[in-house]
Amino acid sequence: MMSHLIKPFLLLLLMHTGNWTLQAQPIQESLLQDLAQLFERAAIDELAGHFDSNLQLNLLDQKNFYSKSQASIILKEFFADKSIKSFSIQHKGGGETNWFMVGLLQTQKDSYRISLHLREVDQKRLISFLSIEPNKH
């Protein structure tokens, strides 16, 4: 159900922000790889360092806007009992001030699709949207 919301959201972002490319620039490429490693290690404190002061977090059935610290607590609870096997980037892209990444998180028991949107704030690239949903494929 949530995947039906993500696709229109990403399409809207692409249409709204204009000159998007499917190939992220080198500095963003490095950042996206770093974020992928943080998900694979479930390094939530480090990941939270990349959060905007407030972000939209869609975690399974929970959908809301949270402060950086609230989102960190929620994600720590989610990852606490997950034994992560891998995280791989499936899609990525961006423009001058906005970027997105969609990845697949594989745990011992389940698979999750993780989508995030980054925006530039004071010359920093920060996560303003994060979605974690069961992978149905």
C-alpha positions in Angstrom: 0.0 0.0 0.0 2.7 2.5 0.9 4.6 1.8 -2.4 1.6 3.3 -4.2 2.3 6.5 -2.2 6.1 6.5 -2.8 6.0 6.3 -6.6 3.7 9.4 -7.0 5.8 11.2 -4.4 9.0 10.6 -6.4 7.4 11.5 -9.7 6.1 14.7 -8.1 9.6 15.5 -6.9 11.0 14.9 -10.3 8.4 17.1 -12.0 8.6 19.9 -9.4 12.3 20.4 -9.1 13.1 20.5 -12.8 16.5 19.5 -14.2 17.0 16.1 -12.5 19.4 13.6 -13.8 19.5 9.9 -13.0 23.2 10.0 -12.3 24.1 11.7 -9.0 27.1 14.1 -9.0 30.3 12.7 -7.5 30.0 14.4 -4.1 26.4 13.1 -3.8 27.4 9.7 -5.0 29.9 9.5 -2.1 27.2 10.7 0.3 24.7 8.1 -0.9 27.3 5.3 -0.6 28.0 6.5 3.0 24.3 6.5 3.8 24.0 3.0 2.4 26.8 1.8 4.7 25.1 3.3 7.7 21.9 1.4 6.9 23.8 -1.8 6.5 25.5 -1.3 9.9 22.3 0.0 11.5 24.4 3.0 12.7 21.4 5.1 13.6 23.3 7.7 15.6 25.6 8.4 12.6 22.6 8.3 10.3 20.8 10.8 12.5 23.7 13.2 11.9 22.3 13.4 8.3 18.7 14.2 9.3 17.1 17.5 8.8 15.9 19.2 12.0 12.5 17.8 11.2 11.7 15.0 8.8 8.9 12.9 7.5 9.3 9.4 8.6 7.1 6.6 7.2 7.9 3.4 9.1 5.6 0.5 8.2 2.3 1.8 9.5 3.6 5.0 11.2 3.6 8.1 9.1 4.4 11.5 10.7 6.8 14.3 10.9 9.4 14.0 13.7 12.2 15.9 15.1 15.7 14.6 14.5 15.9 13.1 18.0 12.4 11.5 17.8 13.2 9.9 14.4 16.4 8.5 15.8 14.7 6.9 18.8 12.0 5.3 16.5 14.6 3.9 14.1 16.7 2.5 17.0 13.6 0.6 18.2 12.9 -0.6 14.7 16.5 -1.8 14.1 17.0 -3.2 17.6 15.9 -6.8 16.7 16.9 -6.8 13.1 19.9 -8.9 12.0 21.0 -7.1 8.8 22.5 -9.1 6.0 22.9 -6.3 3.4 21.8 -3.0 2.0 22.0 -2.2 -1.7 21.1 0.9 -3.6 18.4 0.2 -6.2 17.8 3.7 -7.6 19.4 7.1 -7.1 19.3 10.5 -8.6 19.4 14.2 -8.1 19.7 17.7 -9.2 21.5 20.7 -7.8 19.7 20.9 -4.4 17.7 17.7 -4.1 18.6 14.0 -4.2 16.8 10.7 -3.7 17.9 7.1 -3.1 15.9 3.9 -3.0 17.5 0.8 -1.5 16.9 -2.7 -0.4 17.6 -3.7 3.2 17.9 -7.5 3.6 17.6 -8.9 7.2 17.7 -12.5 8.4 13.9 -12.6 8.3 12.6 -9.9 6.1 13.4 -7.5 3.3 12.6 -3.8 3.3 12.5 -1.1 0.7 14.1 2.1 2.0 13.4 5.4 0.2 14.9 8.8 1.2 15.0 12.3 0.0 17.8 14.7 0.7 17.7 18.5 0.3 20.4 21.1 0.7 20.2 23.2 3.9 23.0 25.6 4.6 25.3 23.9 2.2 24.7 20.5 3.8 22.7 17.6 2.3 20.2 16.5 4.9 17.5 13.7 4.9 14.1 15.3 4.9 12.0 12.2 4.0 12.6 8.6 5.0 10.4 5.6 4.3 10.8 2.0 5.3 8.3 -0.5 4.1 8.2 -4.3 3.6 9.6 -5.3 0.2 6.9 -7.1 -1.7 9.1 -8.3 -4.6 
